Amino acid sequence: EGAKMAIEYYQKFYKQFPNSDKAPKALFMIGFMRANDLAQYDSARLAYNEFLSKYPNNDLAASVKAELQNLGKTPDEIIQEKISSSK
């Protein structure tokens, strides 16, 4: 329930202040919480893709790309992929 309330807050902020220097972080948090707290991967993907289209040069863009690559994966799956790709 807390995550849903936080997402609503970030969404209201993002819609009211789209040009704020905090807007990119709000959009990132919407995607992050949808993915990691609520397992709403499709909604998270939409937020992340919107982030990359609006803020491709933002400091969080690399984190967004990593989040997109790992959507729905367990920490163990992520580690296994890293191990496999480094061989």
PyRosetta script that sets phi, psi and omega in degrees:
from pyrosetta import init, pose_from_sequence

init()
pose = pose_from_sequence("EGAKMAIEYYQKFYKQFPNSDKAPKALFMIGFMRANDLAQYDSARLAYNEFLSKYPNNDLAASVKAELQNLGKTPDEIIQEKISSSK")
pose.set_psi(1, -38.6)
pose.set_omega(1, 179.4)
pose.set_phi(2, -62.4)
pose.set_psi(2, -39.3)
pose.set_omega(2, 179.8)
pose.set_phi(3, -65.2)
pose.set_psi(3, -40.7)
pose.set_omega(3, 179.4)
pose.set_phi(4, -62.7)
pose.set_psi(4, -41.2)
pose.set_omega(4, 178.6)
pose.set_phi(5, -65.5)
pose.set_psi(5, -40.7)
pose.set_omega(5, 179.2)
pose.set_phi(6, -64.5)
pose.set_psi(6, -42.1)
pose.set_omega(6, 178.6)
pose.set_phi(7, -61.7)
pose.set_psi(7, -42.6)
pose.set_omega(7, 178.0)
pose.set_phi(8, -60.0)
pose.set_psi(8, -41.7)
pose.set_omega(8, 178.1)
pose.set_phi(9, -61.4)
pose.set_psi(9, -48.7)
pose.set_omega(9, -179.9)
pose.set_phi(10, -61.7)
pose.set_psi(10, -38.7)
pose.set_omega(10, 179.6)
pose.set_phi(11, -65.3)
pose.set_psi(11, -43.8)
pose.set_omega(11, 178.6)
pose.set_phi(12, -61.9)
pose.set_psi(12, -45.3)
pose.set_omega(12, 179.1)
pose.set_phi(13, -59.9)
pose.set_psi(13, -49.0)
pose.set_omega(13, -177.1)
pose.set_phi(14, -60.0)
pose.set_psi(14, -41.7)
pose.set_omega(14, -180.0)
pose.set_phi(15, -70.7)
pose.set_psi(15, -36.7)
pose.set_omega(15, -178.2)
pose.set_phi(16, -77.6)
pose.set_psi(16, -32.4)
pose.set_omega(16, -174.5)
pose.set_phi(17, -129.2)
pose.set_psi(17, 58.9)
pose.set_omega(17, -175.6)
pose.set_phi(18, -64.5)
pose.set_psi(18, -18.9)
pose.set_omega(18, -179.5)
pose.set_phi(19, -100.7)
pose.set_psi(19, 4.3)
pose.set_omega(19, 178.0)
pose.set_phi(20, -67.0)
pose.set_psi(20, 151.2)
pose.set_omega(20, 176.0)
pose.set_phi(21, -69.8)
pose.set_psi(21, -11.3)
pose.set_omega(21, 177.6)
pose.set_phi(22, -95.0)
pose.set_psi(22, -6.9)
pose.set_omega(22, -179.2)
pose.set_phi(23, -59.4)
pose.set_psi(23, -43.4)
pose.set_omega(23, 178.5)
pose.set_phi(24, -59.8)
pose.set_psi(24, -41.9)
pose.set_omega(24, 179.6)
pose.set_phi(25, -65.2)
pose.set_psi(25, -38.2)
pose.set_omega(25, 177.8)
pose.set_phi(26, -61.3)
pose.set_psi(26, -45.0)
pose.set_omega(26, 179.6)
pose.set_phi(27, -65.6)
pose.set_psi(27, -41.0)
pose.set_omega(27, 175.7)
pose.set_phi(28, -58.3)
pose.set_psi(28, -46.4)
pose.set_omega(28, -177.7)
pose.set_phi(29, -64.7)
pose.set_psi(29, -34.7)
pose.set_omega(29, 176.2)
pose.set_phi(30, -59.3)
pose.set_psi(30, -49.9)
pose.set_omega(30, 179.2)
pose.set_phi(31, -64.4)
pose.set_psi(31, -44.6)
pose.set_omega(31, -176.7)
pose.set_phi(32, -61.8)
pose.set_psi(32, -46.5)
pose.set_omega(32, -178.0)
pose.set_phi(33, -70.8)
pose.set_psi(33, -35.8)
pose.set_omega(33, 175.9)
pose.set_phi(34, -61.8)
pose.set_psi(34, -41.2)
pose.set_omega(34, -178.5)
pose.set_phi(35, -75.0)
pose.set_psi(35, -50.7)
pose.set_omega(35, -168.8)
pose.set_phi(36, -90.4)
pose.set_psi(36, -25.1)
pose.set_omega(36, 179.8)
pose.set_phi(37, -101.4)
pose.set_psi(37, -33.4)
pose.set_omega(37, -173.3)
pose.set_phi(38, -114.1)
pose.set_psi(38, -6.9)
pose.set_omega(38, -178.0)
pose.set_phi(39, 55.5)
pose.set_psi(39, 35.5)
pose.set_omega(39, 175.9)
pose.set_phi(40, -96.9)
pose.set_psi(40, 76.9)
pose.set_omega(40, -169.6)
pose.set_phi(41, -68.0)
pose.set_psi(41, -38.2)
pose.set_omega(41, 179.5)
pose.set_phi(42, -65.3)
pose.set_psi(42, -42.9)
pose.set_omega(42, 178.0)
pose.set_phi(43, -65.7)
pose.set_psi(43, -38.3)
pose.set_omega(43, 178.1)
pose.set_phi(44, -64.1)
pose.set_psi(44, -43.7)
pose.set_omega(44, 179.7)
pose.set_phi(45, -59.3)
pose.set_psi(45, -41.3)
pose.set_omega(45, 178.4)
pose.set_phi(46, -61.2)
pose.set_psi(46, -45.2)
pose.set_omega(46, -179.9)
pose.set_phi(47, -64.4)
pose.set_psi(47, -43.3)
pose.set_omega(47, -179.9)
pose.set_phi(48, -64.6)
pose.set_psi(48, -41.9)
pose.set_omega(48, 179.3)
pose.set_phi(49, -66.7)
pose.set_psi(49, -37.2)
pose.set_omega(49, 175.0)
pose.set_phi(50, -62.4)
pose.set_psi(50, -41.4)
pose.set_omega(50, 178.3)
pose.set_phi(51, -57.5)
pose.set_psi(51, -50.3)
pose.set_omega(51, -176.4)
pose.set_phi(52, -65.6)
pose.set_psi(52, -31.6)
pose.set_omega(52, 179.0)
pose.set_phi(53, -75.9)
pose.set_psi(53, -32.6)
pose.set_omega(53, -178.2)
pose.set_phi(54, -89.9)
pose.set_psi(54, -33.0)
pose.set_omega(54, -173.6)
pose.set_phi(55, -131.1)
pose.set_psi(55, 55.3)
pose.set_omega(55, -174.2)
pose.set_phi(56, -63.0)
pose.set_psi(56, -22.6)
pose.set_omega(56, -177.5)
pose.set_phi(57, -104.8)
pose.set_psi(57, 8.2)
pose.set_omega(57, 179.6)
pose.set_phi(58, -68.1)
pose.set_psi(58, 152.7)
pose.set_omega(58, 179.2)
pose.set_phi(59, -58.5)
pose.set_psi(59, -26.6)
pose.set_omega(59, -178.6)
pose.set_phi(60, -85.3)
pose.set_psi(60, -4.4)
pose.set_omega(60, -176.0)
pose.set_phi(61, -59.3)
pose.set_psi(61, -39.6)
pose.set_omega(61, 178.7)
pose.set_phi(62, -64.2)
pose.set_psi(62, -39.5)
pose.set_omega(62, 177.8)
pose.set_phi(63, -65.5)
pose.set_psi(63, -39.3)
pose.set_omega(63, 178.3)
pose.set_phi(64, -62.5)
pose.set_psi(64, -44.2)
pose.set_omega(64, 179.0)
pose.set_phi(65, -61.5)
pose.set_psi(65, -41.4)
pose.set_omega(65, 177.9)
pose.set_phi(66, -65.1)
pose.set_psi(66, -41.2)
pose.set_omega(66, 178.0)
pose.set_phi(67, -61.4)
pose.set_psi(67, -43.3)
pose.set_omega(67, 179.4)
pose.set_phi(68, -61.4)
pose.set_psi(68, -40.6)
pose.set_omega(68, -179.6)
pose.set_phi(69, -66.3)
pose.set_psi(69, -28.2)
pose.set_omega(69, -173.5)
pose.set_phi(70, -108.2)
pose.set_psi(70, 10.3)
pose.set_omega(70, -178.7)
pose.set_phi(71, -55.3)
pose.set_psi(71, 126.7)
pose.set_omega(71, 175.4)
pose.set_phi(72, 80.5)
pose.set_psi(72, -1.3)
pose.set_omega(72, -179.4)
pose.set_phi(73, -92.8)
pose.set_psi(73, 146.1)
pose.set_omega(73, 175.6)
pose.set_phi(74, -78.1)
pose.set_psi(74, 160.3)
pose.set_omega(74, 175.8)
pose.set_phi(75, -55.2)
pose.set_psi(75, -37.6)
pose.set_omega(75, 178.7)
pose.set_phi(76, -63.3)
pose.set_psi(76, -40.9)
pose.set_omega(76, 178.8)
pose.set_phi(77, -64.3)
pose.set_psi(77, -39.5)
pose.set_omega(77, 179.1)
pose.set_phi(78, -64.1)
pose.set_psi(78, -44.5)
pose.set_omega(78, 179.4)
pose.set_phi(79, -63.5)
pose.set_psi(79, -44.8)
pose.set_omega(79, 179.4)
pose.set_phi(80, -60.1)
pose.set_psi(80, -40.9)
pose.set_omega(80, 178.1)
pose.set_phi(81, -63.3)
pose.set_psi(81, -41.2)
pose.set_omega(81, 179.6)
pose.set_phi(82, -64.1)
pose.set_psi(82, -41.1)
pose.set_omega(82, 179.7)
pose.set_phi(83, -65.0)
pose.set_psi(83, -45.7)
pose.set_omega(83, -179.3)
pose.set_phi(84, -63.5)
pose.set_psi(84, -38.9)
pose.set_omega(84, -177.5)
pose.set_phi(85, -76.3)
pose.set_psi(85, -16.4)
pose.set_omega(85, -179.5)
pose.set_phi(86, -91.8)
pose.set_psi(86, -2.3)
pose.set_omega(86, -179.6)
pose.set_phi(87, -82.8)
pose.dump_pdb("model.pdb")
